Amino acid sequence: MGRRSRAGGRAARPPAAERDAIARGQLTPLAPGERPAALVVAAGVSLALAVANLALLVAGVEVEGTDPGPGGVLLFVGLMLLMAWGMWTARYWAVLGFQALLATSAVIAALSLLVASNLAALALCLGVLGLGGWLFWKLVRVLGRMKVPRPGS
């Protein structure tokens, strides 16, 4: 029996640095005022989280039998509003911060799958994982485009 090569007949891949340079070369910088769909969705989610948390605080909703302190809720609402504004105006720090929130939510949702006790909990965890993961992935390209220098810069 003859020896087979490890590459399996596939073409050799270029080194990682070269692949990165090719990928960067394909990115176009965000035009002034341009808002990709993922950025608009992320800003909308951030705004919706702020409004929902504020409404729940005003309504006096308890979380697992305890009344959440208004200080923490208002801090979260302020942070979400700041991130919504930052993403709407295409600020790098806001998108990066929102991605950190998405990643943290995905990890918590994945761990919550271990203790999901009914179909509603399972659906919620899978929804957060699926939609949050999709939005995270779409924002990666947006972040890349934010960092590409404009021609003549």
TORFI-346560 format. One record per atom (N, C-alpha, C): residue number from 1; residue in three letters; atom name; z, x, y. Coordinates in steps of 0.1 Angstrom, whole numbers, plus 5000, padded with zeros to 4 digits. Each point is the difference from the previous one (the first is absolute). Example, Ala and Ser with C-alpha at 12.3 -4.5 7.8 and 13.67 -1.06 7.14 Angstrom:
! TORFI-346560
+-----+---------+-------+------+------+-------+
: num : residuo : atomo :   up : east : north :
+-----+---------+-------+------+------+-------+
:   1 :     Ala :     N : 5078 : 5132 :  4943 :
:   1 :     Ala :    CA : 5000 : 4991 :  5012 :
:   1 :     Ala :     C : 5000 : 5009 :  5012 :
:   2 :     Ser :     N : 4993 : 4996 :  5011 :
:   2 :     Ser :    CA : 5000 : 5009 :  5011 :
:   2 :     Ser :     C : 5008 : 4992 :  5011 :
+-----+---------+-------+------+------+-------+
! end
This chain:
! TORFI-346560
+-----+---------+-------+------+------+-------+
: num : residuo : atomo :   up : east : north :
+-----+---------+-------+------+------+-------+
:   1 :     Met :     N : 5000 : 5008 :  4988 :
:   1 :     Met :    CA : 5000 : 4992 :  5012 :
:   1 :     Met :     C : 5000 : 5009 :  5012 :
:   2 :     Gly :     N : 4992 : 4996 :  5010 :
:   2 :     Gly :    CA : 4999 : 5008 :  5012 :
:   2 :     Gly :     C : 5011 : 4998 :  5010 :
:   3 :     Arg :     N : 5003 : 5010 :  5009 :
:   3 :     Arg :    CA : 5010 : 4998 :  5010 :
:   3 :     Arg :     C : 4995 : 4992 :  5011 :
:   4 :     Arg :     N : 5009 : 4992 :  5005 :
:   4 :     Arg :    CA : 4996 : 4992 :  5012 :
:   4 :     Arg :     C : 5007 : 5005 :  5012 :
:   5 :     Ser :     N : 4994 : 5000 :  5012 :
:   5 :     Ser :    CA : 5006 : 5005 :  5012 :
:   5 :     Ser :     C : 5011 : 4990 :  5005 :
:   6 :     Arg :     N : 5009 : 5005 :  5007 :
:   6 :     Arg :    CA : 5011 : 4991 :  5005 :
:   6 :     Arg :     C : 4995 : 4991 :  5011 :
:   7 :     Ala :     N : 4989 : 5004 :  5007 :
:   7 :     Ala :    CA : 4995 : 4992 :  5011 :
:   7 :     Ala :     C : 4993 : 4988 :  4995 :
:   8 :     Gly :     N : 4996 : 5000 :  4987 :
:   8 :     Gly :    CA : 4994 : 4988 :  4994 :
:   8 :     Gly :     C : 4986 : 4997 :  5006 :
:   9 :     Gly :     N : 4993 : 5011 :  5004 :
:   9 :     Gly :    CA : 4987 : 4998 :  5006 :
:   9 :     Gly :     C : 4999 : 4995 :  5014 :
:  10 :     Arg :     N : 5012 : 4998 :  5006 :
:  10 :     Arg :    CA : 5000 : 4995 :  5014 :
:  10 :     Arg :     C : 4998 : 5012 :  5009 :
:  11 :     Ala :     N : 4994 : 4997 :  5012 :
:  11 :     Ala :    CA : 4998 : 5010 :  5010 :
:  11 :     Ala :     C : 5014 : 5005 :  5005 :
:  12 :     Ala :     N : 5001 : 5012 :  5003 :
:  12 :     Ala :    CA : 5012 : 5006 :  5006 :
:  12 :     Ala :     C : 5004 : 4994 :  5013 :
:  13 :     Arg :     N : 5012 : 4996 :  5002 :
:  13 :     Arg :    CA : 5005 : 4994 :  5013 :
:  13 :     Arg :     C : 5002 : 5012 :  5010 :
:  14 :     Pro :     N : 4997 : 4997 :  5012 :
:  14 :     Pro :    CA : 5003 : 5010 :  5010 :
:  14 :     Pro :     C : 5015 : 5002 :  5002 :
:  15 :     Pro :     N : 5004 : 5011 :  5006 :
:  15 :     Pro :    CA : 5015 : 5002 :  5002 :
:  15 :     Pro :     C : 5005 : 4989 :  5009 :
:  16 :     Ala :     N : 5013 : 4998 :  4999 :
:  16 :     Ala :    CA : 5007 : 4990 :  5008 :
:  16 :     Ala :     C : 4998 : 5002 :  5015 :
:  17 :     Ala :     N : 5000 : 5012 :  5005 :
:  17 :     Ala :    CA : 4998 : 5002 :  5015 :
:  17 :     Ala :     C : 4986 : 4995 :  5004 :
:  18 :     Glu :     N : 4990 : 5003 :  4991 :
:  18 :     Glu :    CA : 4987 : 4996 :  5003 :
:  18 :     Glu :     C : 4998 : 4984 :  5000 :
:  19 :     Arg :     N : 5007 : 4994 :  4990 :
:  19 :     Arg :    CA : 4999 : 4985 :  4999 :
:  19 :     Arg :     C : 5007 : 4994 :  5012 :
:  20 :     Asp :     N : 5011 : 5006 :  5005 :
:  20 :     Asp :    CA : 5007 : 4995 :  5012 :
:  20 :     Asp :     C : 4991 : 5001 :  5012 :
:  21 :     Ala :     N : 4993 : 5011 :  5001 :
:  21 :     Ala :    CA : 4991 : 5002 :  5011 :
:  21 :     Ala :     C : 4988 : 4990 :  5000 :
:  22 :     Ile :     N : 4995 : 4997 :  4988 :
:  22 :     Ile :    CA : 4989 : 4990 :  4999 :
:  22 :     Ile :     C : 5005 : 4987 :  5004 :
:  23 :     Ala :     N : 5013 : 4996 :  4995 :
:  23 :     Ala :    CA : 5005 : 4987 :  5003 :
:  23 :     Ala :     C : 5003 : 4999 :  5015 :
:  24 :     Arg :     N : 5005 : 5010 :  5007 :
:  24 :     Arg :    CA : 5002 : 5000 :  5014 :
:  24 :     Arg :     C : 4987 : 4999 :  5008 :
:  25 :     Gly :     N : 4990 : 5006 :  4995 :
:  25 :     Gly :    CA : 4987 : 4999 :  5006 :
:  25 :     Gly :     C : 4994 : 4986 :  5000 :
:  26 :     Gln :     N : 5004 : 4992 :  4991 :
:  26 :     Gln :    CA : 4994 : 4987 :  4998 :
:  26 :     Gln :     C : 5008 : 4990 :  5009 :
:  27 :     Leu :     N : 5012 : 5004 :  5005 :
:  27 :     Leu :    CA : 5008 : 4991 :  5009 :
:  27 :     Leu :     C : 4994 : 5000 :  5014 :
:  28 :     Thr :     N : 5000 : 4988 :  5006 :
:  28 :     Thr :    CA : 4996 : 4999 :  5014 :
:  28 :     Thr :     C : 5013 : 4996 :  5008 :
:  29 :     Pro :     N : 5002 : 5006 :  5011 :
:  29 :     Pro :    CA : 5012 : 4997 :  5008 :
:  29 :     Pro :     C : 5000 : 4986 :  5004 :
:  30 :     Leu :     N : 5012 : 4994 :  5002 :
:  30 :     Leu :    CA : 5001 : 4987 :  5006 :
:  30 :     Leu :     C : 4994 : 5000 :  5014 :
:  31 :     Ala :     N : 4992 : 4990 :  5003 :
:  31 :     Ala :    CA : 4995 : 4999 :  5013 :
:  31 :     Ala :     C : 5011 : 4994 :  5009 :
:  32 :     Pro :     N : 5000 : 5002 :  5013 :
:  32 :     Pro :    CA : 5010 : 4994 :  5009 :
:  32 :     Pro :     C : 5000 : 4985 :  4998 :
:  33 :     Gly :     N : 5012 : 4994 :  4997 :
:  33 :     Gly :    CA : 5001 : 4986 :  4999 :
:  33 :     Gly :     C : 4996 : 4995 :  4986 :
:  34 :     Glu :     N : 4995 : 5008 :  4991 :
:  34 :     Glu :    CA : 4996 : 4996 :  4987 :
:  34 :     Glu :     C : 5013 : 4997 :  4992 :
:  35 :     Arg :     N : 4999 : 4989 :  4993 :
:  35 :     Arg :    CA : 5011 : 4996 :  4991 :
:  35 :     Arg :     C : 4995 : 4996 :  4986 :
:  36 :     Pro :     N : 5000 : 5009 :  4990 :
:  36 :     Pro :    CA : 4996 : 4997 :  4987 :
:  36 :     Pro :     C : 5008 : 4988 :  4994 :
:  37 :     Ala :     N : 4994 : 4993 :  4991 :
:  37 :     Ala :    CA : 5006 : 4988 :  4994 :
:  37 :     Ala :     C : 5014 : 5003 :  4995 :
:  38 :     Ala :     N : 5002 : 5011 :  4993 :
:  38 :     Ala :    CA : 5013 : 5004 :  4994 :
:  38 :     Ala :     C : 5010 : 5001 :  5011 :
:  39 :     Leu :     N : 4996 : 5006 :  5011 :
:  39 :     Leu :    CA : 5010 : 5001 :  5011 :
:  39 :     Leu :     C : 5004 : 4987 :  5006 :
:  40 :     Val :     N : 4990 : 4991 :  5002 :
:  40 :     Val :    CA : 5003 : 4986 :  5005 :
:  40 :     Val :     C : 5010 : 4993 :  4990 :
:  41 :     Val :     N : 4997 : 5001 :  4987 :
:  41 :     Val :    CA : 5008 : 4994 :  4990 :
:  41 :     Val :     C : 5014 : 5005 :  5000 :
:  42 :     Ala :     N : 5002 : 5014 :  5001 :
:  42 :     Ala :    CA : 5013 : 5006 :  5001 :
:  42 :     Ala :     C : 5008 : 4996 :  5012 :
:  43 :     Ala :     N : 4993 : 4999 :  5012 :
:  43 :     Ala :    CA : 5007 : 4996 :  5012 :
:  43 :     Ala :     C : 5004 : 4985 :  4998 :
:  44 :     Gly :     N : 4992 : 4992 :  4994 :
:  44 :     Gly :    CA : 5003 : 4986 :  4998 :
:  44 :     Gly :     C : 5012 : 4998 :  4991 :
:  45 :     Val :     N : 5000 : 5008 :  4989 :
:  45 :     Val :    CA : 5012 : 5000 :  4991 :
:  45 :     Val :     C : 5012 : 5004 :  5007 :
:  46 :     Ser :     N : 5000 : 5011 :  5008 :
:  46 :     Ser :    CA : 5012 : 5004 :  5007 :
:  46 :     Ser :     C : 5004 : 4990 :  5010 :
:  47 :     Leu :     N : 4991 : 4993 :  5007 :
:  47 :     Leu :    CA : 5004 : 4990 :  5009 :
:  47 :     Leu :     C : 5006 : 4988 :  4993 :
:  48 :     Ala :     N : 4994 : 4996 :  4988 :
:  48 :     Ala :    CA : 5005 : 4989 :  4992 :
:  48 :     Ala :     C : 5014 : 5003 :  4995 :
:  49 :     Leu :     N : 5002 : 5012 :  4996 :
:  49 :     Leu :    CA : 5014 : 5004 :  4995 :
:  49 :     Leu :     C : 5010 : 4998 :  5011 :
:  50 :     Ala :     N : 4996 : 5005 :  5012 :
:  50 :     Ala :    CA : 5009 : 4999 :  5012 :
:  50 :     Ala :     C : 5004 : 4985 :  5003 :
:  51 :     Val :     N : 4989 : 4992 :  5001 :
:  51 :     Val :    CA : 5002 : 4986 :  5003 :
:  51 :     Val :     C : 5008 : 4993 :  4990 :
:  52 :     Ala :     N : 4997 : 5002 :  4987 :
:  52 :     Ala :    CA : 5007 : 4994 :  4989 :
:  52 :     Ala :     C : 5015 : 5003 :  5000 :
:  53 :     Asn :     N : 5003 : 5013 :  5002 :
:  53 :     Asn :    CA : 5014 : 5004 :  5000 :
:  53 :     Asn :     C : 5007 : 4995 :  5012 :
:  54 :     Leu :     N : 4994 : 4999 :  5011 :
:  54 :     Leu :    CA : 5006 : 4994 :  5012 :
:  54 :     Leu :     C : 5003 : 4985 :  4998 :
:  55 :     Ala :     N : 4990 : 4993 :  4994 :
:  55 :     Ala :    CA : 5002 : 4986 :  4997 :
:  55 :     Ala :     C : 5011 : 4997 :  4990 :
:  56 :     Leu :     N : 5001 : 5008 :  4990 :
:  56 :     Leu :    CA : 5010 : 4999 :  4990 :
:  56 :     Leu :     C : 5014 : 5003 :  5006 :
:  57 :     Leu :     N : 5001 : 5009 :  5009 :
:  57 :     Leu :    CA : 5012 : 5003 :  5006 :
:  57 :     Leu :     C : 5005 : 4988 :  5009 :
:  58 :     Val :     N : 4990 : 4995 :  5008 :
:  58 :     Val :    CA : 5004 : 4989 :  5008 :
:  58 :     Val :     C : 5003 : 4987 :  4992 :
:  59 :     Ala :     N : 4994 : 4999 :  4989 :
:  59 :     Ala :    CA : 5003 : 4988 :  4991 :
:  59 :     Ala :     C : 5013 : 5002 :  4992 :
:  60 :     Gly :     N : 5006 : 5012 :  5001 :
:  60 :     Gly :    CA : 5013 : 5002 :  4993 :
:  60 :     Gly :     C : 4999 : 5001 :  4985 :
:  61 :     Val :     N : 4988 : 5005 :  4995 :
:  61 :     Val :    CA : 4999 : 5001 :  4986 :
:  61 :     Val :     C : 5008 : 5011 :  4994 :
:  62 :     Glu :     N : 5007 : 4997 :  4989 :
:  62 :     Glu :    CA : 5009 : 5010 :  4994 :
:  62 :     Glu :     C : 4992 : 5007 :  4989 :
:  63 :     Val :     N : 5003 : 5013 :  4997 :
:  63 :     Val :    CA : 4994 : 5008 :  4990 :
:  63 :     Val :     C : 5010 : 5002 :  4989 :
:  64 :     Glu :     N : 4998 : 4994 :  4988 :
:  64 :     Glu :    CA : 5009 : 5001 :  4989 :
:  64 :     Glu :     C : 5014 : 4997 :  5004 :
:  65 :     Gly :     N : 5002 : 4989 :  5008 :
:  65 :     Gly :    CA : 5014 : 4996 :  5003 :
:  65 :     Gly :     C : 5006 : 5007 :  5012 :
:  66 :     Thr :     N : 4993 : 5010 :  5006 :
:  66 :     Thr :    CA : 5006 : 5007 :  5011 :
:  66 :     Thr :     C : 4991 : 4998 :  5012 :
:  67 :     Asp :     N : 5006 : 5000 :  5012 :
:  67 :     Asp :    CA : 4993 : 4998 :  5012 :
:  67 :     Asp :     C : 4996 : 5014 :  5005 :
:  68 :     Pro :     N : 4987 : 5003 :  5001 :
:  68 :     Pro :    CA : 4996 : 5013 :  5005 :
:  68 :     Pro :     C : 5004 : 5002 :  5014 :
:  69 :     Gly :     N : 5005 : 5012 :  5003 :
:  69 :     Gly :    CA : 5004 : 5003 :  5014 :
:  69 :     Gly :     C : 4988 : 4999 :  5010 :
:  70 :     Pro :     N : 5001 : 4994 :  5011 :
:  70 :     Pro :    CA : 4989 : 5000 :  5010 :
:  70 :     Pro :     C : 4995 : 5013 :  5005 :
:  71 :     Gly :     N : 5009 : 5010 :  5000 :
:  71 :     Gly :    CA : 4996 : 5013 :  5005 :
:  71 :     Gly :     C : 4990 : 5007 :  4991 :
:  72 :     Gly :     N : 5002 : 4999 :  4987 :
:  72 :     Gly :    CA : 4990 : 5006 :  4991 :
:  72 :     Gly :     C : 4987 : 4993 :  5000 :
:  73 :     Val :     N : 5001 : 4986 :  5000 :
:  73 :     Val :    CA : 4987 : 4992 :  5000 :
:  73 :     Val :     C : 4993 : 5003 :  5013 :
:  74 :     Leu :     N : 5007 : 5000 :  5011 :
:  74 :     Leu :    CA : 4993 : 5002 :  5013 :
:  74 :     Leu :     C : 4994 : 5014 :  5001 :
:  75 :     Leu :     N : 5007 : 5010 :  4994 :
:  75 :     Leu :    CA : 4994 : 5014 :  4999 :
:  75 :     Leu :     C : 4987 : 5000 :  4992 :
:  76 :     Phe :     N : 5000 : 4993 :  4989 :
:  76 :     Phe :    CA : 4988 : 4999 :  4991 :
:  76 :     Phe :     C : 4989 : 4993 :  5008 :
:  77 :     Val :     N : 5003 : 4989 :  5006 :
:  77 :     Val :    CA : 4990 : 4992 :  5008 :
:  77 :     Val :     C : 4994 : 5009 :  5011 :
:  78 :     Gly :     N : 5009 : 5007 :  5007 :
:  78 :     Gly :    CA : 4995 : 5009 :  5010 :
:  78 :     Gly :     C : 4991 : 5011 :  4995 :
:  79 :     Leu :     N : 5004 : 5006 :  4988 :
:  79 :     Leu :    CA : 4992 : 5010 :  4994 :
:  79 :     Leu :     C : 4986 : 4994 :  4996 :
:  80 :     Met :     N : 5000 : 4988 :  4994 :
:  80 :     Met :    CA : 4987 : 4994 :  4995 :
:  80 :     Met :     C : 4991 : 4997 :  5012 :
:  81 :     Leu :     N : 5006 : 4995 :  5011 :
:  81 :     Leu :    CA : 4992 : 4998 :  5012 :
:  81 :     Leu :     C : 4994 : 5012 :  5006 :
:  82 :     Leu :     N : 5008 : 5011 :  5000 :
:  82 :     Leu :    CA : 4996 : 5013 :  5005 :
:  82 :     Leu :     C : 4988 : 5005 :  4991 :
:  83 :     Met :     N : 5002 : 4999 :  4987 :
:  83 :     Met :    CA : 4989 : 5004 :  4991 :
:  83 :     Met :     C : 4988 : 4992 :  5001 :
:  84 :     Ala :     N : 5001 : 4987 :  5002 :
:  84 :     Ala :    CA : 4989 : 4991 :  5002 :
:  84 :     Ala :     C : 4992 : 5004 :  5013 :
:  85 :     Trp :     N : 5007 : 5003 :  5010 :
:  85 :     Trp :    CA : 4994 : 5004 :  5013 :
:  85 :     Trp :     C : 4993 : 5014 :  4997 :
:  86 :     Gly :     N : 5007 : 5009 :  4994 :
:  86 :     Gly :    CA : 4995 : 5013 :  4997 :
:  86 :     Gly :     C : 4987 : 5000 :  4992 :
:  87 :     Met :     N : 5000 : 4991 :  4990 :
:  87 :     Met :    CA : 4988 : 4999 :  4991 :
:  87 :     Met :     C : 4988 : 4994 :  5008 :
:  88 :     Trp :     N : 5004 : 4990 :  5008 :
:  88 :     Trp :    CA : 4989 : 4993 :  5008 :
:  88 :     Trp :     C : 4994 : 5009 :  5010 :
:  89 :     Thr :     N : 5007 : 5010 :  5005 :
:  89 :     Thr :    CA : 4995 : 5010 :  5009 :
:  89 :     Thr :     C : 4996 : 5013 :  4993 :
:  90 :     Ala :     N : 4999 : 4999 :  4987 :
:  90 :     Ala :    CA : 4996 : 5011 :  4991 :
:  90 :     Ala :     C : 5008 : 5013 :  5002 :
:  91 :     Arg :     N : 5013 : 4999 :  4999 :
:  91 :     Arg :    CA : 5009 : 5012 :  5001 :
:  91 :     Arg :     C : 5002 : 5005 :  4986 :
:  92 :     Tyr :     N : 4999 : 5013 :  4998 :
:  92 :     Tyr :    CA : 5001 : 5006 :  4987 :
:  92 :     Tyr :     C : 5014 : 4998 :  4995 :
:  93 :     Trp :     N : 5010 : 5002 :  5008 :
:  93 :     Trp :    CA : 5014 : 4999 :  4995 :
:  93 :     Trp :     C : 5003 : 4986 :  4995 :
:  94 :     Ala :     N : 4994 : 4990 :  5006 :
:  94 :     Ala :    CA : 5003 : 4986 :  4996 :
:  94 :     Ala :     C : 4994 : 4997 :  4986 :
:  95 :     Val :     N : 4988 : 5005 :  4998 :
:  95 :     Val :    CA : 4993 : 4998 :  4987 :
:  95 :     Val :     C : 5007 : 5008 :  4989 :
:  96 :     Leu :     N : 5004 : 5012 :  5003 :
:  96 :     Leu :    CA : 5008 : 5008 :  4991 :
:  96 :     Leu :     C : 5013 : 4994 :  4996 :
:  97 :     Gly :     N : 5007 : 4995 :  5010 :
:  97 :     Gly :    CA : 5013 : 4993 :  4998 :
:  97 :     Gly :     C : 4998 : 4987 :  4992 :
:  98 :     Phe :     N : 4990 : 4993 :  5002 :
:  98 :     Phe :    CA : 4997 : 4988 :  4993 :
:  98 :     Phe :     C : 4997 : 5003 :  4985 :
:  99 :     Gln :     N : 4992 : 5011 :  4998 :
:  99 :     Gln :    CA : 4998 : 5004 :  4986 :
:  99 :     Gln :     C : 5012 : 5004 :  4993 :
: 100 :     Ala :     N : 5010 : 5007 :  5007 :
: 100 :     Ala :    CA : 5013 : 5003 :  4994 :
: 100 :     Ala :     C : 5007 : 4987 :  4996 :
: 101 :     Leu :     N : 4999 : 4990 :  5008 :
: 101 :     Leu :    CA : 5006 : 4987 :  4997 :
: 101 :     Leu :     C : 4994 : 4994 :  4988 :
: 102 :     Leu :     N : 4986 : 5001 :  4999 :
: 102 :     Leu :    CA : 4993 : 4994 :  4989 :
: 102 :     Leu :     C : 5003 : 5008 :  4987 :
: 103 :     Ala :     N : 5001 : 5013 :  5001 :
: 103 :     Ala :    CA : 5004 : 5008 :  4988 :
: 103 :     Ala :     C : 5014 : 4997 :  4995 :
: 104 :     Thr :     N : 5009 : 4999 :  5009 :
: 104 :     Thr :    CA : 5014 : 4996 :  4996 :
: 104 :     Thr :     C : 5000 : 4986 :  4994 :
: 105 :     Ser :     N : 4993 : 4991 :  5006 :
: 105 :     Ser :    CA : 5000 : 4986 :  4994 :
: 105 :     Ser :     C : 4993 : 5000 :  4986 :
: 106 :     Ala :     N : 4990 : 5008 :  4998 :
: 106 :     Ala :    CA : 4994 : 5001 :  4987 :
: 106 :     Ala :     C : 5009 : 5006 :  4990 :
: 107 :     Val :     N : 5008 : 5010 :  5003 :
: 107 :     Val :    CA : 5009 : 5006 :  4991 :
: 107 :     Val :     C : 5011 : 4990 :  4996 :
: 108 :     Ile :     N : 5005 : 4993 :  5010 :
: 108 :     Ile :    CA : 5011 : 4989 :  4998 :
: 108 :     Ile :     C : 4994 : 4989 :  4991 :
: 109 :     Ala :     N : 4988 : 4996 :  5003 :
: 109 :     Ala :    CA : 4994 : 4989 :  4992 :
: 109 :     Ala :     C : 4997 : 5005 :  4986 :
: 110 :     Ala :     N : 4996 : 5012 :  4998 :
: 110 :     Ala :    CA : 4998 : 5005 :  4986 :
: 110 :     Ala :     C : 5013 : 5001 :  4993 :
: 111 :     Leu :     N : 5011 : 5004 :  5006 :
: 111 :     Leu :    CA : 5013 : 5001 :  4994 :
: 111 :     Leu :     C : 5005 : 4986 :  4997 :
: 112 :     Ser :     N : 4997 : 4990 :  5009 :
: 112 :     Ser :    CA : 5005 : 4987 :  4999 :
: 112 :     Ser :     C : 4993 : 4993 :  4988 :
: 113 :     Leu :     N : 4989 : 5005 :  4995 :
: 113 :     Leu :    CA : 4993 : 4994 :  4988 :
: 113 :     Leu :     C : 5009 : 5001 :  4988 :
: 114 :     Leu :     N : 5009 : 5011 :  5000 :
: 114 :     Leu :    CA : 5009 : 5002 :  4989 :
: 114 :     Leu :     C : 5010 : 4989 :  4998 :
: 115 :     Val :     N : 5003 : 4993 :  5011 :
: 115 :     Val :    CA : 5011 : 4990 :  5000 :
: 115 :     Val :     C : 4994 : 4986 :  5004 :
: 116 :     Ala :     N : 4987 : 4998 :  5001 :
: 116 :     Ala :    CA : 4994 : 4987 :  5003 :
: 116 :     Ala :     C : 5004 : 4990 :  4989 :
: 117 :     Ser :     N : 5007 : 4989 :  5004 :
: 117 :     Ser :    CA : 5005 : 4991 :  4989 :
: 117 :     Ser :     C : 4992 : 4987 :  4999 :
: 118 :     Asn :     N : 4990 : 4998 :  5009 :
: 118 :     Asn :    CA : 4991 : 4988 :  4999 :
: 118 :     Asn :     C : 4986 : 5004 :  5005 :
: 119 :     Leu :     N : 4992 : 4990 :  4998 :
: 119 :     Leu :    CA : 4986 : 5002 :  5004 :
: 119 :     Leu :     C : 4998 : 5002 :  5015 :
: 120 :     Ala :     N : 5008 : 4993 :  5008 :
: 120 :     Ala :    CA : 4999 : 5001 :  5014 :
: 120 :     Ala :     C : 5003 : 5015 :  5005 :
: 121 :     Ala :     N : 5011 : 5005 :  4994 :
: 121 :     Ala :    CA : 5004 : 5014 :  5003 :
: 121 :     Ala :     C : 4989 : 5010 :  4996 :
: 122 :     Leu :     N : 4994 : 4997 :  4988 :
: 122 :     Leu :    CA : 4990 : 5009 :  4995 :
: 122 :     Leu :     C : 4987 : 4999 :  5009 :
: 123 :     Ala :     N : 4997 : 4988 :  5004 :
: 123 :     Ala :    CA : 4988 : 4998 :  5009 :
: 123 :     Ala :     C : 5003 : 5007 :  5014 :
: 124 :     Leu :     N : 5012 : 4999 :  5005 :
: 124 :     Leu :    CA : 5003 : 5006 :  5013 :
: 124 :     Leu :     C : 4999 : 5015 :  4999 :
: 125 :     Cys :     N : 5006 : 5006 :  4989 :
: 125 :     Cys :    CA : 4999 : 5015 :  4998 :
: 125 :     Cys :     C : 4985 : 5005 :  4999 :
: 126 :     Leu :     N : 4993 : 4993 :  4992 :
: 126 :     Leu :    CA : 4986 : 5003 :  4998 :
: 126 :     Leu :     C : 4991 : 4998 :  5013 :
: 127 :     Gly :     N : 5004 : 4990 :  5007 :
: 127 :     Gly :    CA : 4993 : 4998 :  5013 :
: 127 :     Gly :     C : 5003 : 5011 :  5010 :
: 128 :     Val :     N : 5012 : 5004 :  5001 :
: 128 :     Val :    CA : 5004 : 5010 :  5009 :
: 128 :     Val :     C : 4993 : 5013 :  4996 :
: 129 :     Leu :     N : 5000 : 5003 :  4987 :
: 129 :     Leu :    CA : 4994 : 5012 :  4995 :
: 129 :     Leu :     C : 4985 : 5000 :  5002 :
: 130 :     Gly :     N : 4993 : 4989 :  4997 :
: 130 :     Gly :    CA : 4986 : 4999 :  5001 :
: 130 :     Gly :     C : 4995 : 5000 :  5015 :
: 131 :     Leu :     N : 5005 : 4991 :  5008 :
: 131 :     Leu :    CA : 4996 : 4999 :  5014 :
: 131 :     Leu :     C : 5004 : 5012 :  5008 :
: 132 :     Gly :     N : 5013 : 5004 :  4998 :
: 132 :     Gly :    CA : 5005 : 5012 :  5007 :
: 132 :     Gly :     C : 4993 : 5013 :  4996 :
: 133 :     Gly :     N : 4997 : 5001 :  4987 :
: 133 :     Gly :    CA : 4992 : 5012 :  4996 :
: 133 :     Gly :     C : 4986 : 5000 :  5006 :
: 134 :     Trp :     N : 4994 : 4988 :  5000 :
: 134 :     Trp :    CA : 4986 : 4999 :  5005 :
: 134 :     Trp :     C : 5000 : 5004 :  5015 :
: 135 :     Leu :     N : 5010 : 4994 :  5008 :
: 135 :     Leu :    CA : 5000 : 5003 :  5014 :
: 135 :     Leu :     C : 5003 : 5015 :  5002 :
: 136 :     Phe :     N : 5010 : 5006 :  4993 :
: 136 :     Phe :    CA : 5003 : 5014 :  5001 :
: 136 :     Phe :     C : 4987 : 5008 :  4998 :
: 137 :     Trp :     N : 4992 : 4997 :  4989 :
: 137 :     Trp :    CA : 4988 : 5008 :  4997 :
: 137 :     Trp :     C : 4990 : 4999 :  5012 :
: 138 :     Lys :     N : 4998 : 4988 :  5005 :
: 138 :     Lys :    CA : 4991 : 4998 :  5011 :
: 138 :     Lys :     C : 5004 : 5007 :  5013 :
: 139 :     Leu :     N : 5013 : 5001 :  5002 :
: 139 :     Leu :    CA : 5005 : 5007 :  5012 :
: 139 :     Leu :     C : 4998 : 5015 :  4999 :
: 140 :     Val :     N : 4999 : 5006 :  4988 :
: 140 :     Val :    CA : 4998 : 5014 :  4998 :
: 140 :     Val :     C : 4988 : 5005 :  5007 :
: 141 :     Arg :     N : 4989 : 4992 :  4999 :
: 141 :     Arg :    CA : 4987 : 5004 :  5006 :
: 141 :     Arg :     C : 5001 : 4998 :  5015 :
: 142 :     Val :     N : 5007 : 4990 :  5005 :
: 142 :     Val :    CA : 5002 : 4998 :  5014 :
: 142 :     Val :     C : 5008 : 5012 :  5006 :
: 143 :     Leu :     N : 5010 : 5004 :  4993 :
: 143 :     Leu :    CA : 5008 : 5012 :  5005 :
: 143 :     Leu :     C : 4990 : 5012 :  5001 :
: 144 :     Gly :     N : 4992 : 5002 :  4990 :
: 144 :     Gly :    CA : 4991 : 5011 :  5000 :
: 144 :     Gly :     C : 4990 : 4999 :  5012 :
: 145 :     Arg :     N : 4995 : 4988 :  5003 :
: 145 :     Arg :    CA : 4991 : 4999 :  5011 :
: 145 :     Arg :     C : 5007 : 5002 :  5013 :
: 146 :     Met :     N : 5013 : 4997 :  5001 :
: 146 :     Met :    CA : 5008 : 5002 :  5012 :
: 146 :     Met :     C : 5001 : 5015 :  5003 :
: 147 :     Lys :     N : 5000 : 5008 :  4990 :
: 147 :     Lys :    CA : 5002 : 5015 :  5002 :
: 147 :     Lys :     C : 4987 : 5008 :  5001 :
: 148 :     Val :     N : 4989 : 4993 :  4998 :
: 148 :     Val :    CA : 4987 : 5007 :  5001 :
: 148 :     Val :     C : 4998 : 5002 :  5015 :
: 149 :     Pro :     N : 4997 : 5013 :  5004 :
: 149 :     Pro :    CA : 4997 : 5002 :  5015 :
: 149 :     Pro :     C : 4987 : 4994 :  5004 :
: 150 :     Arg :     N : 5000 : 4995 :  5012 :
: 150 :     Arg :    CA : 4988 : 4994 :  5005 :
: 150 :     Arg :     C : 4990 : 5011 :  5004 :
: 151 :     Pro :     N : 4987 : 4997 :  4999 :
: 151 :     Pro :    CA : 4990 : 5010 :  5004 :
: 151 :     Pro :     C : 5002 : 5004 :  5015 :
: 152 :     Gly :     N : 5000 : 5013 :  5002 :
: 152 :     Gly :    CA : 5002 : 5005 :  5014 :
: 152 :     Gly :     C : 5014 : 5002 :  5003 :
: 153 :     Ser :     N : 5010 : 4998 :  4991 :
: 153 :     Ser :    CA : 5014 : 5002 :  5003 :
: 153 :     Ser :     C : 5004 : 5014 :  4997 :
+-----+---------+-------+------+------+-------+
! end
